[in-house]
Amino acid sequence: MKADAIIDCIGLYCPMPIVNTAKKVREMGEGQVLEIIADDEGVKQDMPNWARMTGNEFLGIEEEKGKYHVFVKKKSR
C-alpha cells in the first residue's frame, strides 16, 4: 500500500505509537495515508480502535518479520 507519510515507532510501546500517530495525522491533509511501522504487537488492536474513536479510517495491517506496517487514512470533513 502506498502511503503519503511514514513514521517509525520501532522500540516504542503503548501509548507512544498512538501518540506519535495522532501528532502526525494532525499535520497531514485530508484523505492522506499514514504508514506506521511498529514492533509492539499491541498496535494490532490499538490502531483500529484509535482510528474508530477519532473518525479516521483504518486501512489495514501488514506483518513482516516481527514488524507491523499499519495504514491509516486521515478523515475528510
C-alpha positions as CSV (number, residue, x, y, z in Angstrom):
1,M,0.0,0.0,0.0
2,K,1.3,3.5,-0.8
3,A,1.5,6.0,2.0
4,D,1.9,9.8,1.9
5,A,4.0,9.7,5.1
6,I,5.7,7.2,7.3
7,I,6.5,7.2,11.0
8,D,8.9,4.8,12.7
9,C,7.7,3.5,16.0
10,I,10.1,0.6,16.4
11,G,11.0,0.1,20.0
12,L,8.1,2.2,21.3
13,Y,5.4,0.7,23.4
14,C,1.9,1.7,24.3
15,P,0.8,4.5,24.2
16,M,3.7,6.1,22.2
17,P,2.8,4.7,18.7
18,I,-0.7,6.1,19.2
19,V,0.6,9.4,20.5
20,N,3.0,9.7,17.5
21,T,0.3,8.7,15.1
22,A,-2.1,11.3,16.4
23,K,0.6,14.0,16.2
24,K,1.5,13.2,12.6
25,V,-2.1,12.8,11.4
26,R,-2.8,16.4,12.7
27,E,0.0,17.6,10.3
28,M,-1.4,15.8,7.3
29,G,-4.0,16.8,4.7
30,E,-7.5,15.2,4.5
31,G,-7.5,11.9,2.7
32,Q,-3.8,11.3,3.1
33,V,-2.5,7.9,4.2
34,L,0.0,7.4,7.0
35,E,2.1,4.3,7.4
36,I,3.1,3.4,11.0
37,I,5.9,0.9,11.4
38,A,5.9,-0.7,14.9
39,D,7.1,-3.8,16.6
40,D,4.7,-3.7,19.6
41,E,2.0,-6.3,19.0
42,G,-0.4,-4.0,20.8
43,V,-0.8,-1.9,17.6
44,K,-2.9,-4.6,16.1
45,Q,-5.7,-3.7,18.5
46,D,-4.8,-0.2,19.5
47,M,-4.7,1.3,16.0
48,P,-8.1,0.2,14.7
49,N,-9.6,1.3,18.0
50,W,-7.9,4.7,17.8
51,A,-9.0,5.2,14.2
52,R,-12.6,4.4,15.0
53,M,-12.6,6.7,18.0
54,T,-11.1,9.6,16.1
55,G,-13.1,9.2,12.9
56,N,-10.0,8.3,10.8
57,E,-10.1,5.3,8.5
58,F,-8.1,2.2,9.5
59,L,-6.9,0.6,6.2
60,G,-5.2,-2.5,7.5
61,I,-2.0,-4.1,8.9
62,E,0.7,-5.9,7.1
63,E,3.0,-8.1,9.2
64,E,6.6,-8.7,8.1
65,K,9.4,-10.3,10.2
66,G,8.0,-9.1,13.5
67,K,7.2,-5.6,12.3
68,Y,3.8,-4.3,11.8
69,H,3.0,-1.8,8.9
70,V,-0.2,-0.1,9.9
71,F,-2.1,2.1,7.4
72,V,-4.4,4.9,8.5
73,K,-6.2,7.4,6.3
74,K,-6.9,10.9,7.7
75,K,-10.6,11.6,7.8
76,S,-12.3,14.0,5.4
77,R,-14.5,16.7,6.9
